[in-house]
Amino acid sequence: MFALARLVVMGFIVLTVIYVCLSFYSRSVRRSKLRKKWYEGKQLVDRDTFVQRGLERYDGSIRRKLILGVYIVPIVVIGVIIYLTNFS
């Protein structure tokens, strides 16, 4: 039982680090795309305001929520492996 608890805690820590890194990377890619879009389009507002509004829309998007798959997919895979190992 102690080994399972250690696996869960260490797995959660590793998945959290991966989630944070992936989240920062995704946000920086989105920021660079917004800056590029601002330079190519009409500059009706200043660049910082345009990027800030775009990032606010990004925070509510489905792409942002898909990053949570970092937690879901490994847990499901490990659960299936444990089930198949013990009950097949």
C-alpha positions in Angstrom: 0.0 0.0 0.0 2.9 2.3 0.7 4.3 1.8 -2.8 1.0 2.8 -4.3 0.8 6.0 -2.2 4.4 6.8 -3.2 3.5 6.2 -6.9 0.5 8.4 -6.7 2.3 11.3 -5.0 5.4 11.1 -7.3 3.1 10.8 -10.3 1.1 13.8 -9.3 4.3 15.9 -8.8 5.7 14.8 -12.2 2.4 15.4 -14.0 2.1 18.8 -12.4 5.6 19.9 -13.5 4.7 18.7 -17.1 1.4 20.5 -17.0 2.9 23.8 -15.8 5.7 23.6 -18.5 3.2 22.7 -21.2 0.9 25.5 -20.1 3.6 28.1 -20.2 4.8 26.9 -23.6 1.3 26.9 -25.1 0.7 30.4 -23.7 4.0 31.7 -25.2 3.2 30.2 -28.6 -0.2 31.9 -28.5 1.3 35.2 -27.5 3.8 35.1 -30.4 1.0 34.3 -32.9 -1.1 37.2 -31.6 1.9 39.6 -32.0 2.4 38.3 -35.5 -1.3 38.7 -36.3 -1.1 42.3 -34.9 1.8 43.2 -37.2 0.1 41.8 -40.3 -3.3 43.3 -39.6 -4.7 46.7 -39.0 -3.4 48.3 -35.8 -6.6 49.6 -34.3 -5.3 49.3 -30.7 -1.8 49.1 -29.3 0.0 45.7 -29.4 -0.1 45.1 -25.7 -3.9 45.6 -25.5 -4.4 43.3 -28.5 -2.2 40.6 -27.1 -3.9 40.9 -23.6 -7.4 40.6 -25.1 -6.3 37.6 -27.2 -4.8 35.8 -24.2 -8.0 36.4 -22.2 -10.0 34.7 -25.0 -7.4 31.9 -25.0 -7.8 31.3 -21.3 -11.5 30.4 -21.8 -10.8 28.3 -24.9 -11.1 24.5 -25.3 -7.4 24.3 -26.2 -6.5 25.5 -22.8 -8.7 22.9 -21.2 -7.2 20.1 -23.4 -3.9 20.5 -21.6 -5.6 18.9 -18.6 -5.3 15.7 -20.6 -1.8 15.6 -19.1 -3.4 14.3 -15.9 -6.2 12.2 -17.4 -4.4 10.1 -20.0 -1.6 8.7 -17.8 -4.0 7.9 -15.0 -6.3 6.0 -17.4 -3.4 4.1 -19.0 -1.9 3.1 -15.6 -5.4 2.0 -14.4 -5.9 -0.1 -17.5 -2.5 -1.7 -17.1 -3.1 -2.5 -13.5 -6.6 -3.9 -14.3 -5.3 -6.1 -17.2 -2.3 -7.3 -15.1 -4.5 -8.3 -12.1 -7.7 -9.5 -13.7 -6.8 -11.0 -17.1 
